[in-house]
């Protein structure tokens, strides 16, 4: 099975978002779902909608990584 580079990179970013968010919410799926669907003033949108584009996905990941520090 051959996967194009863009698909692989997007999947990798998505998994990183998942792992960071899971850590922040201590595995609570309901809290994660609420965060994903809620408007974030820093991101200027809801993470779930932003993650539909490559730029938005990267912005959400960058935001979560900045919260980790």
C-alpha positions in Angstrom: 0.0 0.0 0.0 1.4 3.4 -1.0 0.4 6.5 0.9 1.3 9.9 -0.5 3.5 12.1 1.6 0.8 14.7 2.4 -1.5 12.1 3.8 1.2 10.6 5.9 2.2 14.0 7.3 -1.4 14.9 8.0 -2.0 11.6 9.8 1.2 12.2 11.9 0.0 15.7 12.9 -3.4 14.4 13.8 -2.0 11.7 16.0 0.2 14.3 17.8 -2.9 16.4 18.4 -4.7 13.4 19.7 -1.9 12.4 22.1 -1.4 15.9 23.5 -5.2 16.5 23.9 -5.6 13.1 25.6 -2.8 14.0 28.0 -4.4 17.4 28.8 -7.8 15.9 29.5 -6.5 12.8 31.3 -8.2 10.5 28.8 -11.7 12.0 29.3 -13.3 11.8 25.9 -16.2 14.0 26.8 -13.9 16.8 27.9 -11.8 16.4 24.7 -15.0 16.5 22.6 -16.1 19.7 24.3 -12.7 21.3 23.8 -12.6 20.3 20.1 -16.1 21.8 19.5 -15.8 25.0 21.5 -14.6 28.3 20.1 -11.0 29.0 21.0 -10.2 32.7 21.1 -6.5 32.2 20.6 -7.1 29.9 17.5 -10.0 32.1 16.4 -12.3 29.1 15.8 -13.2 25.7 17.0 -10.3 23.2 16.8 -12.4 20.6 15.1 -13.3 23.0 12.3 -9.7 24.4 12.0 -8.3 20.9 11.7 -10.0 20.3 8.4 -7.1 22.2 6.7 -3.4 21.5 6.9 -2.7 25.0 8.2 -5.5 24.7 10.8 -4.2 21.3 11.9 -0.7 22.7 12.3 -2.1 25.7 14.3 -4.0 23.5 16.7 -0.9 21.3 17.2 1.2 24.4 17.8 -1.3 25.7 20.3 -1.4 22.4 22.2 2.4 22.2 22.2 2.6 25.8 23.6 0.3 24.9 26.4 2.5 21.9 27.3 5.5 24.2 28.1 
